[in-house]
């Protein structure tokens, strides 16, 4: 009986991230970072802070390219507010 062979496994490519090009893409990326920060807020506060910092940096970069975008400005302010709220909460523990 002939031996059956499986096809060779395909190599998984490394996950590549595409840099945002529009204000909406910057906004979506920032919202994703904020969501991750909120997810880790209760369990791993240091990881949460890093995600907040990434979100703020992302909004800053988007605002450099699109300085008149209201949504980026608003989300940056809200993210900074949540970040400082989390820091204050940590200090009271």
N, C-alpha and C positions, 0 to 999 in steps of 0.2 A: 504494500500500500504506500502511495507517495506521501511524503511528509508535507504537511501544510505549514506554510510560514506566514507570519503576519507582516504587513507592510512596515517599513521602518518608521519609527516615531519621528514626527516633525518636531524640530526644535522650537521651543516657545521663544518668541522674540521678547526682548526687554520692553517693559511698558514705557512707551514714549509719551511725553506730555507735549501738547501743542500749545505754544504761547498764545494767549488771548490777543485778538486783533481788533475787536469791536468793544464798545462800552458795555454792551450786553454780555459779552463773554467774560469781561473783567468782573462784572456784577455777579454772574453765575459762579465763577470761581471763588469769589469772596464769600458768597452765601454758603458754598460747600465747606470752606474753611471754618466759617462760623458754626455751621451745623456740627462739624467734628469737634469744635471747641466745647459746645454745649453738651455733646455726648460724653466727653471725658471730664466735665466740670466736677461731678460728684466723686468720681473714682480716682483719677490721676490729675491733680490740679496742675502739675508742671507741664504735662502734655497739653492740657487745655490752654494754658497760657501761650505755649508755642503756636498753637493753631490760631489763637486770637492775634498774635503778632504777625503770622503769615497773612491773615485776612486783612489786617490794617496795611501791611506792606503792599498787598495786591491792590487795595483801593487807592493807595498813594500812587502806584505806578499807573493805574487807570486814569487817575485825575491828572497826571502829568501829560498823558496823551489826549484826554478829553476833559479839559478844565471846566467846562460849563455843564457837565453832566450832573444833574440834581440827584439822581438815584445813587450814584457813587458817593457823592458828598454825604448824603443822608445816611447811607449804610456805614460809611467810615465813622461818622459821629456815633451812631448807635453801637457799633462794634467797640469803639473806644470806651463808651459808657459801660458796656457789659464787662469789658476787660477790667476796668477800674473797680467796678462793683465786685467782681470775683476776687480782686486783690484785697479789697476792704473786708470781704467776708472771711478771707484766709487769716487776716490779722486778728480778727475777733475770736478765732478758735483757740 
